[in-house]
């Protein structure tokens, strides 16, 4: 049986087989991934109406790929007050958002309560809103900085109203690469342990992969395999999100951006390898809206959402600072030959 026949039969691919897929013709690879997408989701492309809030850019860590942290090339430090955050939520809720997505830097000065109390305030004032907050990297930082275990931090998150976890901080799981690009940040084992514990609490999360910098193709496949292994154990990942590295204003000094061909191949291979993760997001913030729409032909079935405002990736050159209007968003999906379907944060269809 050929590798193509194996994939079409729905059989799981090995590490070596997955790596060899990069040598396949782009459109043949896209056809295989698209076939899997069609079986899972038909022509549906999911989106949600959400608001990203990045409350502080003061960070104890010094990741080389980051342009957002105020401790490196960004000299403009800020930390929002709870009143400022609640004003943003109030304004956004008037536009019928369904999710507040809160991630930020690892600020050693605010206190643990500053992180937790804002979740409780949002849930108290807007109980219908889904609060997606705190990456595993932030949880690891909070546990270390405040002398608590992962379990203690996760239990506090549940107590204070966090509904699900975003997938940030995963970067690339290979420790040699992590040592170079984000030394001192949560380890790959730590990241996976935090999500495993979160899933064991009956909660869902997403998982990312930052690619297009110094990692190898083999590093990417290793990353996917480790996700697949944990998903076999817990079933807790809603979505895989390959994030395209943004090259401006940071210390990795990558001269040439990754090609669209390589991005689409990585998307397609993700859909083939991660046979147990239901959704694949082409995060338009890091890939541009146009390429994210093309990725719907290469296995992706989700675009994230309207976002409204985004600070982390836009600091490194992404054209995402002010989000996308809902009407424009759905029109783009329709014009690409897909059916826009609004979802909630847990991929329940709305409307």
N, C-alpha and C positions, 0 to 999 in steps of 0.2 A: 504494500500500500504506500503510495506517495504521501509526502507531507501535506500536500493540498487535499488529497482524498481523506487523510486522517482528520484534518480540521473540518472539512465539510461533513464528516460523519459525527462531529461533536466530541471527538476524543481529545484528551488533555495532552498538551505538548510539553516536552522536556526542556531543560535549560538550553542544551545545544541546539535543539530544533527551533526554539524561540529566537536564539541569536542568529541562526541561519536565515530567518525570515527577512533580516535587513538586506540580504542579497537578492531577494525576490523583486521582480518588476513592481514598481509603485502601484500601478493600476490593478495588477493581479492581486497584490496584497490588499488593496482597498476593497476589491470585490469580495474577498474572503471575510474581511471584517464587517463589511456592509451586510453580508448574508447573516452573520450572527446578530447584528443590530436589528435587522428586519424580523428575525424570529422572536427576539425579545420585546421589541417596541414598535414594530411596523414603521410607519413614517412619522411617528410622534417625535417632536423635539421639545423637551421640557424647559421651562424657565420658572423663576419665582420673582415675586415683587418684594425686594428686600432693601435694607439700608445697612451699609457697612459703616461702622464707627471705629476709629483707631484713636483711643483716648490719650495715649502718651507716646512720645518717641524717644524718651530717655531710657537708655538701655545699658545693663551691666555687661552684656556680651558684645563681642566685636566680630561679627561675621563679615568675611571679606566681600560677599556678594551683595551686602545690604547697603542701600542708599537712603534708607528711611531713618535709621538710628541717628540721633543728634550727637552721638559721641564720635562720629567719624566725619564724613564729608558734608554732613548736614549740620550747620551750626545753630539752626533755629529750634531751640528746645521748647517743648510745650507739654503741659499736663492739664487735661480738662478737669473742671470741677464736675461734681455730680449734677449740679444745676444746669451746666452747659450741655451735658450728655442728655439729660431729661428734656431739655428744650428741643434738641435734635430729634429725639424719639417722638415727642408731641407733634412736631412739624411733619415728620415722615408718616406718622400714623394717620394723619388727615388725608393722606394719599393712598390709604388702604394697603400699606405694606403688611406682609405676613410674617416677616422675620427680621430680627435685629442681629447682626453678625458683628461680634465685638472681639477683635484681636489687636494687640499692640506690642510694645516693646517690653523688656524685662526691667521695670523701673524699681530700683531698690529703695526709693525714698517715700513711697506713698503709703505703705502699710497694707497688710493683707485685707483689712476691712474695706479699704478703698476699692479693691477689686471685687469683693463679694457683695458689698452693700448695693452697688449699682444694679446688680442683677435682681436683687429683691425689690428695689424701687421700681424697676421696669415691670416686673411681673405683678406687683401690687397695683400699679396704675393702669397697666395694659395686659390683663391676664390672658387675652387671646393671642398675644404676640409670642412667637417661638423665639427663645433666646439661644442662639448658637454662640458659644464663647469659650475662650481659653484653649490655645493649642497645647499639645503635649510638651512643647518646649517651654511654654509659660508655666505649666503645671510643675514641671521639673524645677524651674527656677524658684517658684514659690515654695515648693517643698524644701529645697536646699536653703533658701534664704531665711525661712521662718521655722526651720527645724522640725518639719512635719513629714510624715510618710506620704507616699502617693495616695494610699487609701484615705488618709485623713483629708487631704485636699479634695479628692473626688467626692467624698461624702459631704463636705461643705458645699461644693458646687451643686449637688443635688438638693441640699437643704435650702440653698439661697436661690434656686429657681432656674439653673441652667438646664436646658432641654436636650441639647446635643452638642457634640464637639466638632469643630472644624478640623481639617486635615493638615494644617500647616506644621512646619518644623521638621517634617520628615526629610526634606532635601534629598540627599542620596544616602542610602543606608550603609554603603561601604565605608568602613571606619577610616581608611587612609584618606579618602576624599573628604570625609567630615573633618578630619584633623587639619586639613589644608584650608577648607572654606568656612568652617564654623567651629573651630576649636573651643572647647569649654561649654558648648551647647549640649543639650540632652543627647545621650548616645543612641544608636539605633536600637539596641536592646531595651533601653529605657523608654524610648518612644513607643515601641511595640507593647511593652509591659503596661504602660499607662492606658493604651487603647484596649488591651485585653481586659484590664480591670474595669474599665468603663462599660465595655460590652457585658461583662459579668453582672453589672448592675441593671441590666435590661435596657441600656441606653445605646443609641446609634451614633456613629461618627463617620467622617470622610477620611480619605487618605490622599496625600499629594506626593508628587515627585518633581523636584526641580532639576531640569535637564537643559543641556545646551551650553555648558560651561567647561569644566575640566574633566568631567566624568567620561567613561568609555561606554560603548554600547553594552558591553558585558555587565558593567555596573548597573545599567538600567534594568537589564533582565534579572539580575540578582535582586534588585529592589522589588520588582513585580513578583518574583517567586516567594519572597518573604511575606509579602502581603497575602498572596494566595494561601500560604501555609496557615497564617493566623485566621484568615477568613474561613478556612475549613474547620477551624476549632470553634470560632465564636459566631460567625455569620453576622457580625455587627457593623460591617462597612456598608454604607449606602452607595458610595460613589468613589471612583478613582479619578483624580484630577492631575494630569500631567501639566506642570507649570513651566512655561518657556522662560528661561533666564533672561533678565533685562540687563543690558551691558553698560548703561550709563551711570556715572557718579558713584562708582564703587571700586574696590581694591583688587578685583580679580584681573582687570586689564585684558579682557577678552576682546581682541580686535575685530574679528568677523562674527556676526551673528549667525546662529544656526539656520540652515536653509529650510524653506517651506517643505521641500521633499523629505528631509530628515524628520521634521515635526510630524508630518502626516504618516510617515512610516512608523514612528514611535506610537502615535495614536492607534493605528491599526493593529500593531503588535500587542498593545495594551489590551485591546478588546479581545484578541485571540487568547492571550495568556491568562487573563483574569476572568476565567469562565465562571467563577463563583461570586463576582462582584457585579450587581445588576446594572449599574449605571456608569457611564464614562462621560466625564464633563470636558468639553473644550472651553476652557475658561477664557472668555474673550478678552479679559483684561490683559493677559500676557501674550496672547497670540494675534490680537486684533479681531474685530468682529468678522471681517471678511474671511480670514483663514479659519476661524472657529466655525463658520457656516460651511466651508468646504469640508471641514473635518467631520461634519455630519454624514458625509459620503464615505468616510473612512472609519466608521465604527462608533463615533460619538453620538450621544442622544440627548445631551444636555448642554445648555449655554450659561448656566448660573442665572443671574437675574439682572434687574435694572440697576442695582447697586447704589445709584444716586451720587455717592462720593466715595473715592478710594484714594488713600494716601501712600500706601506702602510700595506698590509696584509703579505707580506714577512717578514716584521720586527717582526711580531708576530708568525712566524713559517711556513707560507704557502710557498710552493715550486714554487713560481711564479715570482721570481726576473727577469728572462730573457725571459719570454714568451714562445711561442711554434711556431715552424716553420710551415708555411702554408701547405706544403706537408704532414707533420706528422699529422697535425690537420685534414685535409680532409680524410686521410687514416684511422685514428682512427674512424671517424664517419662512413665511409663505412664498416669497419670491424665489427662495432656494429649493422649492419643491417639497417642503416638509409641512407638517401640521403643528402649529404652536399649541402646546398644552400647558396651562398654568398648573403648578404643583405646589404643595406645601414643602416644608423642610425635610420631611420624611418620605417624599415622593408619592404621597397620596394626591390623585388628580383632583383639581378644584373646578367648579363650574360645570 
